[in-house]
Amino acid sequence: MTRLLFLVILFFATLAEAAPLWMDFDSSGGTRVTVKGRVKSPILDTAVRELALHYDGDVTIDLKSDKSLGRDGFAISETPGGITITASKPQGALYGAYRLLRNVKAGYPAASGRSVPAYGLRILNHWDNLDGTVERGYAGKSLWKWEELPATVSPRYEEYARACASVGINAAVLNNVNASSRILSAEYLEKVAALADVMRPYGIAVCLSVNFASPVQLDSLPTADPLDPAVARWWKRKADEIYRLVPDFGGFLVKANSEGQPGPMDYGRTHAEGANMLARALKPHGGIVMWRAFVYSPLDEDRAKQAYLEFQPLDGAFDPNVIVQIKNGPIDFQPREPYSPLFGAMPSTPQMVEFQITQEYLGHANHLAYLAPMWTEFYDYVAPESIVASSGVANIGDSECLTGNPMAQANWFAFGELSWDPHATPAEIADEWLRLSVYRRDAAPDAAVHDALMSMMLDSREAVVDYMMPMGLHHIFAFGHHYGPEPWCDVPGARADWLPRYYHRADSAGLGFDRSPSGSDAVGQYPEPLRSRLSSIETCPEEFLLWFHHVPWDYTMPSGMTMWEQLCASYQRGVDKVAGFQRVWDMAEPVVIPGLYADVRGRLMTQMRDAEWWRDACLLYFSQYSGRPIPLDIPRPVHTLDDMRAVNLGITNFESPAPQLLNKAR
Ligand code: BDP
């Protein structure tokens, strides 16, 4: 008995170590959980267990049919006998249970009423490779230990599933969109099934990225032509095999004819023909195809126009169980992009948004960038009701805190929250995340500290925009890893639209990409009245100015500054903001969990150095074209352009080049 108790404690201790900060709920002092309308369900069992372990008091889970709550909705009310969680289905009860535990831990009223998610599918996309590396991952290696599966099932899988469920995430694509066909081999499907078994009690459906050429690569079929009956049969049999192992399998995510991946166009077929063939294999089992619109074949000289040109004409051609997955912006997860004009342009096609939670273009795991403001900005333009699902490229790996930078847990959390309620505000989400995650149990923050941390979070993404790419600049990153600045970058033989010059177009006349009607006319893909607003340099929102216009250096901005002066001021503002974050963090030290404080303090130092590096690189580089000096109210550069050009940016995922740069500069 004692031994059993010990093992139980050990088990939960292991879980606690891997848990994201927001999941560190108190242990219950005494709970009575009553279930009315009990159905046999592992998901319901999870809800009951979580409440029993972590809630103090009496809870009734009232399962009764209520159409308005749907599968996932719930209501939490105060009743004479304690708290009642009402739900139609076990999923709703589980989400209600987590909502209740979060309410208590955050110090919010327990009975928070009704809540029904906007989207039925709230899905993380892991870009994890089968060799344990993670494409654009900055949180260690893959969480999935493919080599150990299915025999060994790490306790961290359950901790992951639990964290996802606690913020309403209900599906996960396990592997990279640049997919190895091996994931569909019998050997790997067993491993997938083992992961699915862990995720099932948390209501998480497992999905896979598939390589369109799998029939050729795995089973030596002569072709992967989607109209070839043998190919369709292969996929049908493969789907049957998957569902035998994973009856609640979610579906396929497909990157086809994009960045060298195979696809239907290799056989003269369309995206729709390829997607529909897969969709028909999955349909009898209730599965879906998420077909990516991240394509940029040179149908037009402007990369920003290409996905629209390739996909918009296919509106209405996809089967009903296909969802077209579109990145939030038309290029590629930049610190700021206008929304992709494909949204709203395919009224007869279900669409889902793809956000990037991992910070490929926002300082990897080194920079603090709370991304909820970026995602709600998307919803300012695209009505949440006009899309059917929300997906995000995960920032999760096997690092101790799961996200590399512990503050980046807030982005995983926020993604879940906004997938549930896209009308939630970044401030509401940050408020809860901070209260759940950051403070020591024995030292509640006073309002001033909490407010300062709130402002830091809310301003952090804008700070990154300011010191990297203000005013609509984009893609002036170093080649390949996308970490530091390299506006001068030139790689012989590289596609023009992989190089910064293609995007910034600096010359003696000005800066920015002319996408107005007299330029590439990318504005023409947006609906009126936005199109006209973007078309004119006078009415284009300042944050998108250099995205849509080639602006003269001396152009007078609404602030009264010239474009050049404002550019310089923006870079400096970004640097100043990071300096401010460092001060706020130090001020908060007495109330912040000590290990967290020290970790983030170190990262903010790196971020500060990187911010200066970005400012110096971009201002010194662009001043060669503007022919104007950096205004005197801006601190003088601390690096020289030559030093920065000489830095070898072939960095690994985890190091910032800043120290290398500093050594060089000394
Ligand atoms: C880009 C990444 C690349 C991905 C690609 C994609 O740089 O690693 O494979 O997107 O989304 O952002 O397919």
Boltz pocket constraint, residues with backbone or C-beta under 6 A from the ligand:
constraints:
  - pocket:
      binder: B
      contacts: [[A, 135], [A, 136], [A, 177], [A, 178], [A, 255], [A, 259], [A, 294], [A, 332], [A, 333], [A, 360], [A, 480]]
      max_distance: 6.0
